[in-house]
Amino acid sequence: MNLKKHLPNFITLLNLLCGCIAIVMVANLKFDLAFYFVSLGIFFDFFDGFFARKFNVAGPLGVQLDSLADMVTSGVVPGFVMYCLLTSGNYSTNFVLPYLGFIITLGACYRLANFNIDTRQSDSFIGLPTPANTLFIMSLPLVLDTFAGPFIQNTWFLLIITAVSAYVMNAEIPLFSLKIKNFSFQKYKLQIGFLVVSLIMIATLQFLAVPLIIVTYVLLSVVNNILAKK
């Protein structure tokens, strides 16, 4: 049996396993462990494609497995987290409102399906990638636990985050690629600067850095697009 051929798909399945474990952690309100398992799943999600390209074994099966695994790790899990946050919000007695958190799951599903047929996103992204959006959502309960932010406890704020999250994943917003293929500062100064700022944020702000990094990434991309047009 050719192990190289099956290694990328095995790594993809590890991503799926991490997503399944994260669901269990969220159900038990262990948001910190859910965050770590989702982060591990996203790590596997990066390396399945890396090894598929390295061993030249990329194929349609891998593409489908990747999307199905991402649907759990970066689709179901963040939607479930938002559902849990909404059940503890100001209007937690409302039966319908918490289920609106799964709009994130629907948005992720649409983006993943569209990504598979969009040939424009080979080197960069159009719309926020589902893993980045997932890290943003997964960090919210940890920020709440650490900083007790009043906004994160507000139901309407959470619903706005939900709607914006689903929209940004599918918006026609080009986002700059984070791939640095050589050490040319002049060519990759935006990427290098962003990575340096991100590391400083993580070192100083810990979990609060995660949503700030994602927001910074989107805003920098918008500014970069405007400057590029000029």
N, C-alpha and C positions, 0 to 999 in steps of 0.2 A: 504493500500500500504506500502510495506517495504521500508522506506526511506533510510536505510543503504545500501540496494542493489543498489539504484540509485544514491547515493551521489557521488561515484567516477566518474561515467559517467557525472554527472552534472558539476563537477569540470573540467573534460576534455573539456567540451563544453565551459566553461569560458576561458580556454586556447585558444580555437579556436576563440572566440569572441575578445579576446585581439589581436590575430593575424590579424583579419579583421580590427580592429580599427587602428592597426599599419600601415597597408597598406594605409589607408586613410591619416594618418599622413605623411607617406613618400611621397605620391602623392602631398601633400601640402608643402613639403620640411621642415616639422617640425620634424627633425631627433631626437631631444631631447625627444619629447613626444613619438615618435615611439620606442625609446630605452626603455623608462619606461614601455610602454605597453607590449613590447616583454619580458622584465624582469618579469613583472607580470604574463604573460602567462607561462614562464618557471617555476615560483613559483607554479602556479596551476599544471603544468605538473609533478612536483615533488610530490605534495600532493595527486594527484589522485591515484597514485600507492600506496602511503603510506596508504591511507584509504581503498583501495581495499584489501591490505594485512591484515590490522588491523581488518576489518570486515569479512574477509574471503569470499569476494564476487568477487574475480578476475575471469574473464572469457574471452572467445574469443571476445565477443562484445567490452569489454573494451580495449583489445589489438588493435583492428582495429580502434576504435575511437581515441585512443591515437596517433596512427601513422598518421591518417588523420588530426588531429588537429596540430600535430607537422609539418606536411607537409606545412601547411600555416604559422604558427608562426616561425618555424625554417628552412623553405625551400623557400617559395615564398618571404617573407619579406626581408631576407638578399640578395637574388638575385635582388630584386627590388632596394634596397639601392645601390648595386654595379652598377646597370644600371644607376641610377641617378648620381653617382660619375663619371662614365665614360662619361656621356653626358656633364659634365663640365670640362673634362680633356683637355690635349693638342691637341687631335685629335677629339674634340667634333663634328666637321663637318662631320666626317665619319659616314655614316648611319649604318654600320654593327657593328662596334666595341662595342658600348654600350650594344647591346643585348648579347654579350659574357658574361656579368655579370651574366646572368641566368644559366651559367654553375654551379654556386653554388647551384641553385635550383635543377638541374639535379643530382648533386652529393649527395645532401641531400636526394632526393627521393630514389636513389639507396641504400644509407646507411640504411634508415628507413625500406625499404623492406627486405634488407639482415639481419638487426638486428632481425626482427621478426622470422627468421628461423635459426638463429645462436645460438645454445645452449651453446656456450662457453662464452657468455657475461652476465651471470646471476649475478656475483659478481664484475666483473671488465669489462673494455671496450677494444675492439680491434678497433683501429681507433678513431679519435676525435669525441665525441658525437655531434650531431647536435645542441643542445642548446649552448654548449661551442663555437662552430664555429660561431653560430649566434651572440653571444655577441661580439665576435672578430670583425665581419664585421660591426655590428651596432655601435661599438665604433669609427670606422674610421672617419665618418663625424664630430663627436663630438671632436675628437682629432684635426682634421683639423680646426674646428671653434675656438678651444681654443689655439692651439699652431701654427696654420698656417704652418704645416709641408710641405715642398716642395715636399717630396717624395709621399705624399698621393695625391697630385695634378697631379702627373705624370701618364699618361695613361698606359704606359708599366709596371710601378710598380703595378698599380691596376690589370692589366691583370695577372701578375705573382702571386699576392695574390689570385686572382680568381682560377687559375689553382692549386696552392698549397692547397688552401682551399678544393676544390673538391677531391683532391688526399688524403690529410691527413684524411678526414672523412672515406675513404674506404681503407686506407692502413692497412697492417697486422702489426700494431704497438700496442703491448699490453700497455695499460695505467693503472697505479695503481689506485685502487679504493679509493674514498674519503670517504667511509663509515667507521666511527669509532664506533665499537660496544661496546667497553669498554674503560676505561681510562688508558690503559697500554701504557706508553710512549715508552717502549722498543719495543713493537709490532707495534705501530703506529707512530713512530718518524718521518717517511717520511711525512705522512699525516699531522701530527700536525705542523711540521716545515713549510710545504708548506702553510698551513692555516694562520700561524702567519705572514709569509712573505707577503702573499696576503693582509692581513689586514693592514700591514704597508704601502704597496704600495698604497692601496686605500686611506688611510689617508693622504698620502703625495703627490700622483700624480693624484688623482681623476680619470677622464675618461681615461687618459693615462695609468693608471694601468691595465685596462681591457685587452687590447691586450698583454701587457707584462706578465700578469698572465697566459693567455692561452699558450703563447709561452713557459713560464717557466714550465708549467705543462707537455707539450709534451717533452721538453728537459730533465726534471728530469726523466720522464718515460723511455726515451731512455737510459739514464745513468744507471738507476736502472735495466733495462733489461740486459745491458752489465755486470754489477757487479754480477747479479744473475747467469748469465751463467758461470762466472769465479768461 
